[in-house]
Amino acid sequence: MKKVLFIDRDGTILVEPQPSQQVDSLEKFQFVPGSITGLARIARELDYELVLVSNQDGLGTDSFPEPTFWPAHNLMYDILRGEGVEFAREHIDRSFPHENLPTRKPDIGMLAEYLDPANGYDLPNSFVIGDRLTDVELAQNLGCQSILIREEADERAALTTTSWEAIYQFLRLPARKAVVQRDTNETKIRIELNLDGQGRPQMHTGLGFFDHMLDQLSKHSGVDMNITVQGDLHIDEHHTIEDTAIALGEAFAQAVGDKRGLSRYGFVLPMDDVLAQAAIDFSGRPWLVWDAEFKRERIGDMPTEMFYHFFKSFSDAARCNLNIKCEGQNEHHKIEAIFKAVAKAIKMALVRDANKMEIPSTKGVL
């Protein structure tokens, strides 16, 4: 299916003159800084169809005669075309705001063809790029995402920025998110994961110490994790911990995707009163090496025998190679250091390089 970038003109590609808000002469013609380079890289490197969508108030009337519009508009196209930027279509609404026509942004009267499933457009993975809130509203009406070019953020926009470089980077490295729902006769688990988050944890497993460890995993990896578990704790903790690890591993495997640009490896040696080491490789080959011993039967409400089992189940489901070693005396500190070390390793391994979008393997596949 075809992904589309619906791109506004004034304030997005060209500087919008004030107070007229009309590019009606070549003297007013000026590109937004970075727009040419950003669009050229997007056109050259990414798989999006480019579509221009613009409101031009009163175009063709005495307030905005057409002969004053086309010279600057055509010059914009000529310059962009020289940099390899081709727009598949343009949609220009000429109405005034007070007319409330269905063709005027944020309404979608001009864009009906993109809503027809027969035309094969992937709207959920398409974007509107513009500098006004009406562009965000247009995206909502189309059922796609939005990128807002302005200083003030809007929570509805997938990205708010004033930089075309940031727009390119965002589109080049799409958000890595996953939602996993895993229901069995023993547990019901829902996990929402954002690998490119801020390390915000929301844990509700019914086991306080397990929540505390998962908090460390989220916080120190920078991965947003929302985990809700309804388990058969009246029987045992085993199913809750094991199934959470499986679901979390599945979420990681789903969110990581095809691993293009991935750093792949990570390791860390954090210090407390213990020495913990962790290395991880999202290689597609599950394997766990575990060198850590615990003398206590439980820490908090979590059986220590489940520590190994958690990471083994996670490794199997995430299809990653995980190597863990820990030495020390304090049992609580040891397992907390392990979770933090694994988290730091994950954070390092998930780093992507937008300028090297290759599979990190001589095999060409992971």
N, C-alpha and C positions, 0 to 999 in steps of 0.2 A: 504493500500500500504506500501511497505517496504522502510524505510529510510536507507541510507548507509553512513558510514564514510570511504572514500577512504584515507588511511593513508600511507604516505611516510615512508621510513625506516631510512636512514642515515640522521642525522641532526634533526630528528623528534622523533624517538624512541631510536635509538643508536647515540652516538656521532660520527660525521663524522671526521675521522683522517685527519690531514693536514701534508704535502701537498698531500698525495697520494689519499685522498678521497675514500679509499677502506678499508673496514673492512675485511682484508685478513689474520688475525691471531687472536688467542685468547688474545694475548698481547694487541691488539688494541680494544678489546671488552669492551664497557662501555655504560651503559644506560644514556640517557639524564635525568638529575635530574627531578624527579616527574613523569616521563613517566609511570612507572609501576603502581604507585598509581592512577594516572589519568585514565589510561586505565582500571584498575580494577574497579574503581567506575563507569565509563561509561558502561562497560560490565555488571556490576551487577545491575545498577539502571535505565539505559536508554534503549530505544527501537530502537537501531541502529544495522544494520548488519555491521560487521567490515571486510574490504577488504584491503589487503596490495597491494600497487602499487609502484613499484620502478624501476628506471633505474640503472642497474649495468653494467657500460661501459666495453664491451669486455669480459663479463663473459664467460668462456669456451675457451678463447684464451690464448696464451702464456703470455699476459700482466695481465691476471687475471684467473689463472687455477681454475677449479671448486673445487678441493680438499682443496684449501685455503679459499673458500667461505662458504661451507656448515657447518663446525663445529661451527662457530660463529652464523650463521643464525639459525641452529637448537637449539643451546643453548638459543638464544633469545626466540624462541617459547616455549621451555621447561619451562623457568622461568615465562613467561607470562601465560602459561597454568596453572602453579601452583597457580597463583593468580586469576584464573577464566576467563582469557582473551583468547577467541577462535576466530581466523580469519576464516570466511566462505570461503574465496578464497584468493589466492595470484596471482598477475600478475607482472612478472619480465621481463623487456626488456633487452636484452643482447647486443644491438647494440652500436656502437660508434656514437657520435654526428654528425660527418661529413657524416654519411650514410643517415641521414634524413628519417628514416623509419617511416611509419605511426603508428607503435606500440610504438614508443618512446614518453614519456611525453614531451611536453604537448598535443601531438596528442592522439587520443582516440581509435586507432586500437585494443588495447588489451581489450577494455571495451565495445564492441559493444552490448553485451548481456544486459547491463544495460539500453540501449536506446530503447530496444524492449518493447512496451507497454504491450505485452502479458506476460511479466515477472513480471509486477506489481511493478516496482520501483518508488518511489516518489522522483525524482531527485531535484525538486525545494526546497525540505526540507532536502536534503542531503548535505554533506560537503566533500571537499577535505582538509586534514590537512597536511601541509608540510612547509618546511623552505625556499623554493625557489619561485621566481616569476613564474617559469614554473608550479608550483603547482596551483597558482592562475589562470594561463592561462588554465590549465587542467580543473579546475572547470568551467570556462567560456565555454569551448568547450563541456563539458558535460551538461551544463545547470543547474548546482548546485551552491552552495555557497562555500566559502573558508575560512579557518582559517590559518593565516600565522604566523609561529614561527620565529620571528626575531625582532630586535630592531626597524628597520625603518618601519613605517607604509606604507601601500598601500591602496589607497581609494577603490580599487576593492574588497578587503578582508572584510568579515563581521566582523572579529576580527583579530587584530595583537597583539601578546603577546609572551613572552618567558616562560610563566608559564602554566604547565599542569593543575594546580588548576584553573587558569582563564578559560582554555578551558572547563573543567568540569562544572564550574559555568555557563558559557555561554550556553552550550548545555542543562544544567539542567533547566535554566531559559531562554527560547528562547525569542527573541525580540518580543515585543508586539506592533504591528503596525496595522493600518487600513486606508483604503481609502474609502470614501463615496462620491458618486455622487448622488445628489438629485435634480431632475428637475421637476418643476411644471409649470403651466401657469403663475405663479407670480414670481418665483425665479428659478435661476440655481445656485446650490451650489456644490463646490468641497472642500472636507476636507481631508488632509493627516495628520495622527496622529502617533506619536512615543512616547509611554508612558515612554520609557527608554532613552529619549533624553537628551538634555542639556538646555531645556527651550528656544528654539529658535522660536520666533514668526514671522510669515509672514501673515499679515491681510490686506485684501482688500474687505471690505464690502460696501464701498461707504458712510459709516457713520463714521466720524472722531472719535467721542467720543466712539462709540461702538468698533472701532479698538483699541483704547487706553485701554478699559476695557479687551478686549480679549488678548491684549499684557500682561496685568497683570496676567491673568489666566495662560498663557503659561509660562511666566518667573518664576513665583513663585511656580508653580507646578513641574517644570522641564520637562514638556511635550512639545515636538516639535509640533507646530501646524501651518499648512499652510492652510489658509482659504480664498477662493475666492468666492465672491458672486456677482451675477448680479440680482438685485431686482427691483421691480416696485416702486422705490423711488419717481417717479413723482406722484404717488397716495398717498403713505403713508409709514411710516417706519415699520409698524406692520409686514408685511409679511417677510421682510428681517431679522428682529430680531428673530421672532418666528421660521422661517424655519432654520435659522442658529443654533439656540438652539437645534432643533430636529435633524438636521444632526450631530451636535457635540455630542449629547447624543448617537446617533446610532453608531458613530465612537468609543466612549468610550466603549460601550457595546461589540462591535466587538473585540476591542483590548484587553480588560480585559480577555476575554475568559472564561475558566471554574473556574477561581479564585483559583487554587491550589497554596498554599504557600503565598497567599495574606494576608496582615495584616488586611484588611477589614475595620477597623475603623480609623478615623482621626479627630483631632480637633485642633483648634488654637485660640488664643486670641491676635491678633495684636493690637498695640496701636498707635494712632495718636492723634488728638484732639477728637477722637471718640473711642468707644469700640465696636469692631465687633467680633462676635463669629460664628463659623461654624463647623458643624460636619457632616460627610458623611459616609454612609454605602452602599457599593456596594452589597446589599443583594438580588437583584433581585425583590425587592418589592418597586415600586416607591411611594414616599410620600414627600411632601414639607411642612415644618413648617416655616412660614415667619413672623418675628416680626421686621419690619422696616418701618418707615413712612418718606415720602418725601413731603415737602411743595411746592417746585418749580414744575412747569409743565414740564420743560425740564432742562437737564444739557447738555450743548453743543447742538448737533443736535439729542439727544436721549430723547424720552419721558420718564419721570420717571415711568409712569404706566407700561412700558415694562420691568422694572427691575424684578418685581415679575414674569411676564409672561415668561421672559427668563429662569429663574431658574426652573419654573414649567415645561416648555417644555423640558428642559435638563433632569430634574429628571425623567420625564415620559419615555423619549427615552433611557436614560442610565440605567433605571430600578434601580435607587438608592434612598435611603432615605437621604434627605438633610434637615438639620435644621439650620436656619440662624436667627441671632438676631443682631441688631445694634442700638446703642444709640449715640447721639451727635448732634452738631449744624450745622456744615458745610456740605451742601448737597453733594458737590463734594467729600469731604473726606469720607463721609459715604459710598457711593456706591463703591468708589475705595477700601476702607478698606474691604468691603464685598467681592469683587472679589479676593482680595489678601488672605483673610481668607479662602475662598472656595478653592483657589489654594493650600494653605499650607495644608489644610485638605486632598485634593486629593493626594498631594505628600506623606503624611504620610500613607494614606490608601493603596496606590499602592505598598508599600514596600513588597518585597517577601523574604521568608526564604528558601534557597535552601535545608536546612537540615530538613525542615518540610513541605514537599510538600503534604499537606492535604487540603481538603475543610474546611474553617474556620467556621464550623457549625456542631452542633450535628445531624442535619438532614442528613448530607452527601451530600447535594446539595444546591446550591444557584442560 
